[in-house]
């Protein structure tokens, strides 16, 4: 049991190493599920449960200010405890999704402040040109924001599903209600912040066109995406070529006063 707990800890640490490894998607259930299944001695169930959790959380992607549920904690605990108790695939969802939601709240409440402290220390290191301290604090900050999951996941696995169930059952109703409300508001806030960055008068019409197509035309998002690609092709073929031809005509009419060019001509 100790060896399995250590291996579960290493898988959890790998999942939380996304910021260190780049956008490698090691935190996704489709990757972590088979690894947990391999440790638990049932890789087939690990693949099936990981794929099931991936389908359930396929939209859990950070956009703008929206933070998705903690996929690492939900997947590792959901799959490991379900395999250990010889439960069905549905049990991994039943355990995984609540754990992912609770762990998101814990990391946000207790991990993010610690990460911000380290970030301010990195600012001071940069002012002193202390690159060694900058590197050290940067690596620590990546794990500090998820220290709750790094500690909680192996402990919860070691003590078993009864520990996790009891812990989740003792969460007060007002906290669960607040988390549900926040979960509903955060995606809207994230999309609003993203829209504020990219929205202008040239793209606003296309944004609302896609929204009304989905809302009133009962068209799927895939259909809207295909329609958007067709519009982009039409604009590229007809509008861009027409403007390019006009620009070429105007440039031919005006003599080139800088025939020799400058240092940026290579680009």
Buried (B, 14 or more C-beta within 10 A) or exposed (E): EEEBBEBBBEBBBBBBBBBEEEEEEBBBBBBBBBBBBBBBEBBEBBBBBBBBBBEBBEEBEEBBBBBBBBBBBBBBBBBBBBBBEEBEBEBBBBBBBBBBBBBBBBBBEEBBEBBEEBBEBBEEBEEEEBEEBBEBBBBBBBBBBBBBBBEBBBEBBBEEBEBBBEBBEEEEEEEBEEBEEEBEEBBEEBBEEBEEEEEEEEEEEEEEBBEEBBEEEEBEEEEBEEBBEEEEEEEEEEEEEEEEEEEEEEEEEEEEEEEEEEEEEEE
